[in-house]
Every structure is written in structure tokens, then in C-alpha cells.
Amino acid sequence: MILLLVVLLVFCVLGATIVLPRQAAIFWMLALETSPDSWLDQWAGLAQHETIIGIMKAYGIVLAVALALRHGMRRDRHNPGFAFATMFLTGLLHGLFPGLSLLSSLRSLIGSASPFLFSFIRLDRPFRHAVIWAALWGPFCTVCFGAVLAAIGLDHMYVLEQGALRLGASGEPPFLAGFALVGVYAALVEIAGTPRRQTVASLAVNLVIILLTGARMPLAIAGFEILALLLLQRRLLLLAASGAGIAAALLFSGALSFLRIIDLTKLGEATDLSHRGLVWPYFEAAFWSSPFIGWGVGAGKVIIPLTSRLDQFLGTNAAHDEYLRIGAEGGMFGLALLIALLALWVRRGSATMAPDQRLMVRLIFIGFAVHSATDNTMIATTSSVFFLWASCIFANAENGTTAAA
């Protein structure tokens, strides 16, 4: 009886998604950005982070299937998802990492490859516009949602770290910063095509959100990408205004010490790795124990056991370095294959864009590559939003649409 109800529910969800794909995409992206694994746990005490994230990613697959049934499929021979499938097979041939089951590896394969599924689907223009709108304004909606939860006493918007406040809204500051960085990317591509006041406003909002989260690498990358666009479009007055703003912030840094980036600078810890140096040796050891084909997709979740003292101390067992994690899971072969496919995917997807947009997109993926050295950019929920957005702007280029939103 329960199985029948589950099957019925799945068919109802699939039917609703087929009928209303744009609304479903916006709902899914906004739900991801609110980090339900965080606020649901605090609200209901579920303590099922992995399960909630798995359900959210599973709905992304349902959305992809619904779109495929409605609009059809397309070829994408450079899809990076092929790299994860290859790493899964080589892991089976080599043998999985001790403690990693076949089922866990399969789940990790689905979770790693699913963000790229949308590149196999013919995405219509209204759907693409809806996705880009959600990428632009999702972080702002998350902050509003967090404010509502805080107002009714179910959550708190800020966390205190080393005496500085970090904005987390309904989730954790690093995740909010990651989603806001995707919003910055989306705004920059739009502005490189057709500047609009609403898009510029979303860029400013997302930049402020990143600043308030205290996430250093996203802030640095956002600043670099914005500077690149200003130089590309020869916006000399805006460049001068940006320099004046930074100078004013330095001048009044004493009054801004509640910001984490200012606080860490004063403490001399602005370049601190936040204990990543304690994690990386474990992944390096796993990599060198099988340097060519690795230990299978999902090995990164068990290299540091959840029961270890290090996990209890840090509150995470993730690598915070995708090159180390993927190197441990797929070896040099898997890592090189993934990087090559990503580069070809971006090159092909951006080839028909207007020159400014094409250069901006490629700079964004270079920034993504740098960010991947210090964060979980391909396994976190931010990757689902980022790669769906990328699939949509590539589809825009393929269909001759320069301004996406």
C-alpha cells in the first residue's frame, strides 16, 4: 500500500512538473537556495541532511525527465557527466575505497552527474528566462525567507564567528555566498549583452550578500569578474568609483570590523585556510595510493570517516578542494578527463555568443576553476543551480538569443 502511494505521488509530481516546467524550475532553484537541509533540521529536528539534499537533487532529475518528455533531447558529446560515469566504471574495475559501498558510489554518481542533465534537453525560451531570473534573484529571496524565519523565531539570520557576524539567512554563510556568486555570474553575462537597471541592481544585491557572508574566495572572484567586465566595456568612471569605494572602506575599516573580511584582515588571518590544511593530507594520501584511476565516485565521502575526531572538530569531512577530491575518486585520468570535457563544453557552448559575453563566460569558468581549489563547487547544492544556469545560457546562444533575461 505504501509503495503504491509513493508511486502515485511520483507520477503526480512528474505530471505537475510537465504541465508547469517554468514554475517547477523556479520553485526548485529557490528551494535549493534556502538550504532546507539546514532550516528544516533546526525547525523540526530531522537531522537528515543527506536525505534532504538527496530528495532535492532527485527532484532535479524529475524536472529534467519532465522537460525531456515535453521538449525532446539533444546531443551533447562533451557533457562533463560522462567523466563521472567513466570514473564510476574505473572505480568498479579497480575496487572501491574501503568503507565505500557500491550503492553509495552509485548515489554519488547520480548526484555528481545530474546537474549536467539539462544540457541534453531542448530548453525552450520561457524556461531559460525563468531559470536566469531565479539565478539572479534567488539569493535575495533566500535572505527574505531567512528574515521571515528569524521573525517568527524558527531560525537566525546571522552566525557569530571570531567576533564578526556572518549572514547565513536560512542556511549557512558559505552556501549563501556560493548562490550569490552564481547570481553575480548571471548578472555579468546579462550586462555584457544588454545592460538593464534590474540586472545591475541584482548584481549589487548579490555582491552585498557575498560581503555580508564573509566568504573570502567568492568575494575575490566576484570582484575580479566585475573588474574584468568594467575593463572590457571601458567603464572608466565606474572603475574610478570602485577604487574610491574600496579606499573609503579601508579608511573607515574601524567602523566595519563587524564584517568578517575586515575582522580577519585585522587579525592577520585573511589568507588563513580555515583548517583546510588538516583535511587535505588525508585526500593526498588517498590519491597517491591509487594515482592513476582512483578509488571510485563517492570515495571523498568516506576518506575521513564521519565518526572521526577531525570530522567532529571541523563539522565536515569534505575535501574543500575539488582537484584533490576528484583526484582521489578518479585518479589523474578521471581528473584530466573532467577538466578536458568541461573546457570543451564551455568552449562549444559559448562559441556563438557575442564577443563580450563569450569572453565573460570563459572568465567565469576560469574563476570557477580557481574557486574549486578551496571549496566544494561540484558536490554542493550550488552546483545544481550553477550548471542549470550554464545550460540555459548555452541554449540561448545556440538559439540566437543574446540577452537572456
C-alpha positions in Angstrom: 0.0 0.0 0.0 2.8 2.4 0.9 4.7 1.6 -2.3 1.5 2.3 -4.3 1.1 5.7 -2.6 4.8 6.5 -3.3 4.4 5.6 -7.0 1.2 7.6 -7.2 3.0 10.6 -5.6 5.9 10.3 -8.1 3.5 10.3 -11.0 1.6 13.3 -9.6 4.8 15.3 -9.2 6.0 14.3 -12.6 2.7 15.3 -14.2 2.7 18.7 -12.4 6.2 19.3 -13.5 5.4 18.5 -17.1 2.5 20.9 -17.1 4.3 23.8 -15.3 8.0 23.4 -16.0 8.9 27.1 -15.5 7.2 27.3 -12.2 8.7 24.0 -11.2 12.2 25.2 -12.1 11.9 28.4 -10.1 10.4 26.6 -7.1 13.3 24.0 -7.2 16.0 26.6 -7.5 14.6 28.8 -4.8 14.1 25.8 -2.6 17.8 24.7 -3.1 19.0 28.2 -2.3 17.1 28.3 1.0 19.1 25.3 2.2 16.2 23.1 3.5 18.7 20.6 5.0 19.7 23.4 7.4 16.4 25.2 8.3 14.3 22.0 8.3 16.7 20.4 10.7 16.5 23.5 13.1 12.8 23.7 12.7 11.7 20.0 13.0 14.9 18.4 14.4 15.1 15.9 11.5 18.9 15.6 11.5 18.7 14.1 7.9 20.9 16.4 6.0 22.0 13.9 3.3 18.4 12.6 2.9 17.0 16.1 2.3 19.8 17.0 -0.1 19.2 13.7 -1.9 15.5 14.4 -2.3 16.2 17.9 -3.6 18.6 16.6 -6.2 16.2 13.8 -7.1 13.6 16.4 -7.9 16.1 18.0 -10.3 16.2 14.6 -12.1 12.4 14.6 -12.2 12.4 18.1 -13.7 14.9 17.0 -16.3 12.8 14.0 -17.2 9.7 16.1 -17.5 11.4 18.6 -19.8 12.8 15.8 -21.9 9.3 14.3 -22.3 7.9 17.7 -23.2 10.5 19.2 -25.4 12.8 16.3 -26.5 16.5 15.6 -26.3 19.6 16.9 -27.9 23.2 15.6 -28.4 25.9 16.8 -26.1 29.0 14.8 -26.7 31.2 17.0 -24.5 28.9 16.7 -21.4 31.1 16.6 -18.2 28.7 14.0 -16.8 30.5 11.4 -19.0 33.6 11.9 -16.9 31.8 10.9 -13.7 30.3 7.8 -15.4 33.8 6.8 -16.5 35.2 7.3 -13.0 32.4 5.1 -11.7 33.4 2.3 -14.0 37.1 2.5 -13.4 36.4 2.5 -9.7 34.5 -0.7 -10.1 37.3 -2.3 -12.1 40.0 -1.1 -9.6 38.0 -1.7 -6.4 36.2 0.9 -4.3 37.7 2.7 -1.3 37.4 0.7 2.0 34.1 1.7 3.5 32.5 2.8 0.2 29.6 0.6 -0.8 28.5 0.1 -4.4 25.1 1.7 -3.6 26.8 4.7 -2.1 29.1 5.1 -5.1 26.1 4.8 -7.4 24.3 7.5 -5.4 27.3 9.8 -5.7 27.5 9.2 -9.4 23.8 10.3 -9.8 24.4 13.3 -7.6 27.6 14.3 -9.4 26.3 13.9 -13.0 22.7 15.1 -12.5 23.5 18.9 -12.7 24.6 18.3 -16.3 21.5 16.5 -17.4 19.8 19.7 -18.6 22.4 20.1 -21.3 20.9 17.0 -23.0 17.5 18.7 -23.2 15.9 21.2 -25.6 15.2 24.0 -23.3 12.5 26.5 -24.6 12.9 30.2 -24.2 10.4 30.8 -21.4 12.1 28.1 -19.3 15.5 29.6 -19.9 14.3 33.0 -18.8 12.7 31.6 -15.7 16.0 29.9 -14.7 18.1 33.0 -15.3 15.6 35.1 -13.3 15.9 32.6 -10.4 19.7 32.7 -10.6 19.7 36.5 -10.4 17.2 37.0 -7.6 17.3 33.6 -5.7 19.8 34.8 -3.1 17.7 37.9 -2.3 14.6 35.7 -1.9 16.6 33.5 0.4 17.5 36.4 2.6 13.9 37.4 2.7 12.9 33.8 3.6 15.5 33.8 6.3 14.2 37.1 7.7 10.7 35.6 7.9 12.1 32.5 9.8 14.0 34.8 12.1 11.0 37.0 12.8 8.9 34.0 13.9 11.7 32.6 16.0 12.4 29.5 13.9 15.9 30.4 12.8 18.6 33.1 13.0 20.0 35.1 10.1 23.5 35.6 11.3 26.1 33.4 13.0 29.0 34.8 15.1 32.5 33.8 14.1 35.6 35.2 15.8 33.7 38.3 16.9 32.3 39.0 13.4 28.8 38.5 12.1 28.2 36.2 9.0 25.0 36.4 7.1 23.5 32.9 6.6 19.8 33.7 6.1 18.0 30.3 6.3 21.2 28.3 5.7 25.0 28.5 6.2 27.1 31.5 5.1 29.3 29.6 2.6 26.3 28.2 0.7 24.6 31.6 0.6 27.8 33.1 -0.8 28.0 30.4 -3.4 24.5 31.0 -4.6 25.1 34.8 -4.6 28.2 34.2 -6.7 26.1 32.4 -9.3 23.8 35.4 -9.2 26.8 37.7 -9.9 27.9 35.5 -12.8 24.3 35.6 -14.2 24.2 39.4 -13.9 27.6 39.9 -15.6 26.7 37.8 -18.6 23.4 39.7 -19.0 25.2 43.1 -18.6 27.8 42.1 -21.1 25.0 41.5 -23.6 22.3 44.1 -22.9 22.7 46.2 -19.7 19.4 46.7 -17.8 18.8 48.5 -14.5 17.2 45.5 -12.9 20.2 43.3 -13.8 22.6 45.9 -12.4 20.5 46.0 -9.2 20.7 42.2 -8.9 24.5 42.4 -9.3 24.7 45.0 -6.5 22.4 43.0 -4.2 24.4 39.7 -4.7 27.7 41.5 -4.2 26.5 42.9 -0.9 25.2 39.5 0.2 28.6 37.9 -0.5 30.3 40.7 1.5 27.9 40.1 4.4 28.5 36.3 4.4 32.2 36.9 4.9 33.2 34.3 2.3 36.6 35.4 1.0 37.1 33.5 -2.2 33.7 34.2 -3.6 34.2 37.9 -2.8 37.6 37.9 -4.5 36.3 36.1 -7.6 33.2 38.4 -7.8 35.5 41.4 -7.6 37.8 40.1 -10.3 34.9 39.3 -12.7 33.3 42.7 -12.2 36.7 44.4 -12.8 37.1 42.4 -15.9 33.7 43.4 -17.3 34.4 47.1 -16.5 37.7 46.9 -18.3 36.1 45.0 -21.2 33.5 47.7 -21.6 35.9 50.6 -20.8 33.7 51.9 -18.0 36.4 54.2 -16.7 34.1 56.2 -14.4 32.8 53.1 -12.7 36.3 51.8 -12.3 37.3 55.1 -10.6 34.2 54.9 -8.4 35.0 51.3 -7.4 38.5 52.4 -6.5 37.1 55.2 -4.4 34.7 52.9 -2.7 37.5 50.4 -1.7 39.6 53.3 -0.4 36.7 54.6 1.7 36.2 51.1 3.1 39.8 50.9 4.1 39.7 54.3 5.6 36.7 53.5 7.8 37.6 49.9 8.5 37.5 50.5 12.2 33.7 51.0 11.9 33.3 48.0 9.7 35.0 45.4 11.9 31.7 43.6 12.3 32.3 42.4 8.7 34.2 39.1 8.7 36.6 40.0 5.9 37.6 43.2 7.7 37.9 41.4 11.0 40.1 38.7 9.6 42.3 41.3 7.9 42.8 43.0 11.3 43.6 39.6 12.9 46.1 38.8 10.2 44.0 35.8 9.1 42.6 37.0 5.8 44.6 34.3 4.0 44.0 31.6 6.5 42.8 28.2 5.1 40.2 27.7 7.8 41.6 24.3 8.8 41.7 23.0 5.3 45.3 22.1 5.8 44.1 19.5 8.3 41.9 17.8 5.7 44.0 17.8 2.6 46.7 15.4 3.8 44.1 12.6 4.0 42.9 13.2 0.4 46.5 13.4 -0.8 47.3 10.1 0.8 44.2 8.5 -0.8 45.2 10.0 -4.2 48.8 8.7 -4.0 47.6 5.2 -3.0 45.9 4.9 -6.4 47.1 7.9 -8.5 46.0 6.8 -12.0 42.4 5.7 -11.8 41.4 6.5 -8.1 39.0 4.8 -5.8 35.6 5.3 -7.4 33.0 8.1 -7.3 31.9 8.8 -3.8 35.2 7.9 -2.1 35.6 11.6 -1.0 32.7 11.0 1.5 34.5 8.2 3.3 38.2 9.1 3.2 37.6 10.9 6.5 35.0 8.9 8.5 32.1 10.7 10.0 32.9 9.2 13.3 36.5 10.6 13.3 37.7 13.3 15.7 38.6 15.5 12.8 35.1 15.4 11.5 33.7 16.3 14.9 36.2 19.1 15.3 35.5 20.7 11.8 31.9 19.7 11.4 32.6 18.3 7.9 34.6 15.6 6.2 34.5 17.3 2.8 37.8 18.0 1.0 37.1 21.7 0.2 39.3 21.1 -2.9 37.7 19.6 -5.9 41.0 18.7 -7.5 42.0 16.6 -4.5 38.6 15.0 -4.2 38.2 14.1 -7.8 41.8 13.1 -8.0 41.2 10.6 -5.1 38.0 9.4 -6.8 39.1 9.2 -10.4 42.9 9.5 -10.3 44.8 11.6 -12.8 42.9 10.0 -15.6 39.4 11.0 -14.2 40.6 14.4 -13.2 42.1 15.2 -16.6 39.0 13.8 -18.4 36.7 16.0 -16.3 38.8 19.1 -16.9 39.0 18.4 -20.6 35.3 17.8 -21.0 34.4 21.0 -19.0 36.7 23.1 -21.2 35.3 21.6 -24.4 31.7 22.0 -23.0 32.3 25.7 -22.2 34.1 26.4 -25.5 31.3 24.8 -27.6 28.5 26.4 -25.5 29.9 29.9 -25.7 31.3 29.8 -29.3 28.2 31.5 -30.8 27.8 34.2 -28.2 28.5 37.8 -28.8 32.3 38.6 -28.2 31.8 40.3 -24.8 29.5 37.6 -23.5 31.8 34.8 -24.8 34.8 36.3 -23.0 32.8 36.9 -19.9 31.5 33.3 -19.7 35.0 31.9 -20.2 36.4 34.2 -17.5 33.6 33.0 -15.2 34.6 29.4 -15.7 38.2 30.3 -15.1 37.0 31.8 -11.8 35.1 28.6 -11.1 38.2 26.6 -11.7 40.1 28.8 -9.1 37.2 28.6 -6.7 37.3 24.8 -7.0 40.7 24.7 -5.3 39.3 25.9 -2.0 35.7 24.8 -2.0 33.2 22.1 -2.8 32.0 23.6 -6.0 30.8 20.4 -7.8 29.2 18.4 -5.0 27.4 21.2 -3.1 23.8 22.2 -4.0 25.3 25.3 -5.6 26.5 23.2 -8.5 22.9 22.3 -9.4 22.0 26.0 -9.8 25.3 26.9 -11.5 25.2 24.2 -14.2 21.5 24.6 -14.9 22.1 28.3 -15.4 25.1 27.5 -17.7 23.0 25.1 -19.7 20.4 27.8 -20.2 22.8 30.5 -21.4 24.4 28.0 -23.8 21.0 27.1 -25.1 20.3 30.9 -25.5 23.5 31.1 -27.6 22.5 28.1 -29.7 19.1 29.6 -30.4 20.5 33.0 -31.2 19.3 34.8 -28.1 21.9 37.2 -26.7 20.1 38.8 -23.9 18.8 36.0 -21.7 16.6 37.7 -19.1 
